């Protein structure tokens, strides 16, 4: 009976190890995807910041002249 418990424990450890290995790989891929998304979004974010800055400048000119 002791052998059965030892084998069951080893099977559980093997399953948990494979789940953790898969999870670590998934987290690594997710980090890569987030980095790629950040690279893709950066030009749009820069353009939005420039547009907001120019809009604030126009708003400032409009309110000071009126």
ChimeraX attribute file (.defattr): number of C-alpha atoms within 10 A of each C-alpha:
attribute: neighborCount
match mode: 1-to-1
recipient: residues
	/A:1	5
	/A:2	7
	/A:3	8
	/A:4	9
	/A:5	10
	/A:6	11
	/A:7	11
	/A:8	12
	/A:9	12
	/A:10	12
	/A:11	12
	/A:12	12
	/A:13	12
	/A:14	12
	/A:15	12
	/A:16	12
	/A:17	12
	/A:18	12
	/A:19	12
	/A:20	12
	/A:21	11
	/A:22	12
	/A:23	12
	/A:24	12
	/A:25	12
	/A:26	12
	/A:27	11
	/A:28	12
	/A:29	12
	/A:30	12
	/A:31	12
	/A:32	12
	/A:33	12
	/A:34	12
	/A:35	12
	/A:36	11
	/A:37	11
	/A:38	12
	/A:39	11
	/A:40	11
	/A:41	11
	/A:42	11
	/A:43	11
	/A:44	11
	/A:45	12
	/A:46	11
	/A:47	11
	/A:48	12
	/A:49	12
	/A:50	12
	/A:51	12
	/A:52	12
	/A:53	12
	/A:54	12
	/A:55	12
	/A:56	12
	/A:57	12
	/A:58	12
	/A:59	12
	/A:60	11
	/A:61	11
	/A:62	10
	/A:63	9
	/A:64	8
	/A:65	7
	/A:66	5
